Amino acid sequence: MSESIALSRPDGSPVFLDTEGGHHPENGTLLGFWIYLLSDLMIFGSLFATFGVFSGSYAAGPSGRDLFLPNLHLIAINTGILLVSSITYGFAMLAMMKRNSRGTIGWLLVTGLLGLAFLTIEVYEFHHLIHIGAGPQRSAFLSAFFTLVGTHGLHVLFGVIWLVVLCVQVRKWGLNRTTTRRIACLSMFWHFLDVVWIGVFTFVYLMGVQ
């Protein structure tokens, strides 16, 4: 088995070679990332299934209708924010295709700000629920709710951090093969989170208030 060594291109970006001097396959990163997304999909599928099992286990506590209906408009606004962030990421991809580094960084930062706005509303919702005594320890329903929604929120937080790191790399190295591949991977990840959230909004919130 050959070993890997890391070198640098003239622009400072890394390039990985094996000990025989051959480049690693260019599609290896994207294939690996698709495998990661599929594993993440299984995780969320398990969390959705768990929530479905425990969605009626209130333990004489508040139901989804009691908790979600008063603030459903806020959750709808939060959903809109995340969906708009998917559009702004699309603009970043368009700027990248035009080799516009400044435009790419600008749209990535806008996407990151929308992601932070989404997280701020989510943290407010969690704080409000815990404040009124509807924390994750109150019932199996709430444990499943906090686990599912919280796991998605952690993914969004990771995505925002990744956005910032990419902005720094694009500013330092420009739009080379390495940075454009990473932006493309994050694009798949970000849109994946949007699709998962649509499922959360529909299955957890809209169905929960029926």
JOLINDA-V365682 format. One record per backbone hydrogen bond with DSSP energy under -1.0 kcal/mol. CO is the residue of the C=O (numbers start at 1). NH is the residue of the N-H. If there is no record, write none. Layout:
# JOLINDA-V365682
CO/NH  CO/NH
This chain:
# JOLINDA-V365682
3/19  5/17  7/15  9/12  13/9  15/7  16/24  17/5  18/21  22/18  25/28  27/31  28/32  29/33  30/34  31/35  32/36  33/37  34/38  35/39  36/40  37/41  38/42  39/43  40/44  41/45  42/46  43/47  44/48  45/49  46/50  47/51  48/52  49/53  50/54  51/55  54/57  56/58  57/141  58/61  63/67  64/68  65/69  69/72  71/75  72/76  73/77  74/78  75/79  76/80  77/81  78/82  79/83  80/84  81/85  82/86  83/87  84/88  85/89  86/90  87/91  88/92  89/93  90/94  91/95  92/96  93/97  94/98  95/100  96/99  100/104  101/105  102/106  103/107  104/108  105/109  106/110  107/111  108/112  109/113  110/114  111/115  112/116  113/117  114/118  115/119  116/120  117/121  118/122  119/123  120/124  121/125  122/126  123/127  124/128  125/129  126/130  127/131  128/132  129/134  130/133  135/138  139/143  140/144  141/145  142/146  143/147  144/148  145/149  146/150  147/151  148/152  149/153  150/154  151/155  152/156  153/157  154/158  155/159  156/160  157/161  158/162  159/163  160/164  161/165  162/166  163/167  164/168  165/169  166/170  167/171  168/172  169/173  170/174  174/176  176/180  177/181  178/182  179/183  180/184  181/185  182/186  183/187  184/188  185/189  186/190  187/191  188/192  189/193  190/194  191/195  192/196  193/197  194/198  195/199  196/200  197/201  198/202  199/203  200/204  200/205  201/206  202/207  205/209
